[in-house]
Amino acid sequence: MSSLILKIPPGYCARCFLSLFDYKTEKYIVAKNKKVGVLYRLIQLSFIGYIIGWVFVSKKGYQETDEAIQSSIITKLKGVSVTNTTESGLLVWGPEDYVIPPQVKTFTQQYKYVKFKYGVISHVIRCVTVLFCCFSSGIMSGRCLRKDENSTGTCEIYGWCPIERIFKPQGPLLTNAENFTIYIKNFIQFPKFTFSKSNVLETADDSFLKKCRFDQELHPYCPIFRLGDITRRAGYNFQDMATFGGSIGVVIEWDCDLDKGYSNCHPQYHFTRLDVSVSNKTIATGFNFRHTRYFKNTAGESYRSLFKVYGVQFNVMVHGKAGKFSIIPTAINVGSGLALMGAVTFICDLILLYLMKKGNSYRERKFEGYKYEKQHMGRDIFYVDKYC
């Protein structure tokens, strides 16, 4: 029966322990190849330009960001207009009138049974069939009204009478509405940095809001906008939009670099039309809605006035982000850049080893082999690594 004896040389453990404090460095080989050298520097400069120019300068990779913006909006519309129509006569319009303006009006509707024209001959069956169908004019009662079998009959409907008139506006009701102004007051907050601000310019001049009007060049921080200017900046004419209505988006963009201080955080305004598609081939353009006003007569009977309103709707949307220096994203991006720089050596090594004619010569100098020593002691064989 054989036995295995492992003999440890004297001082072996001490050398292994002391080797933990040795400094090991890489061995570099200088390849005298101008083409690879130029390529090496070009790739290095490209990576350095990407890290400095794109990561740190353009994208501000040294900052921690907060995109969870909290916002509130207050709007006030101002302006006075006069209309003189056959239905309403001479009227003076103030802000309390044209925020929900009556444009198309069906006077004094009352609940009652009314006739509704529905087909020829077979209208009896149709009236009963659509008994539970809903129309904008009312609900089918199921009764059929006719003179004889071959005449055009009518169905009876229970609803508001007279029914709504079919009407298309020929022009905007408030022709000078493009000169009205809207005051948009916006409060924002970035909770991560406990930072808050308003779009109203902080100034000691009490008359600033009375005389200023928003202008991209002259008054970019004035929160009062002329309606005609808003639609013009969106690429449309206000008078054309006001006839059948439209929807305009007012986008307030906050992009705040808090490292530059509180006073350098300002809003940017963008305007776009929302009710049209990219191809402008949609039947859903325009904006209108209906609203009613209810009242009772002296006998206690309920009446209402129905209005169909066309106009320009303004939708205010707020987006934004804030950034501030932080050591964590800075360290992460610096580490990523150093790792990326290490890839330059890997790329050039691949070229020298596999794409150059003298790749074998470079391989012999770059890679060195080491064999373990084989020692024989009696009948037993064991291996000793002479380098711990």
PyMOL commands that set and color helices and strands:
alter all, ss='L'
color gray80, all
select helices_A, chain A and resi 12-21+34-58+95-98+123-129+177-179+191-193+208-211+227-233+238-244+258-260+262-264+327-354+359-366
alter helices_A, ss='H'
color red, helices_A
select strands_A, chain A and resi 63-66+70-78+81-85+89-93+104-120+134-135+138-145+152-161+181-190+195-198+224-226+246-257+267-273+288-296+302-310+312-325+373-377+380-384
alter strands_A, ss='S'
color yellow, strands_A
deselect
rebuild
show_as cartoon
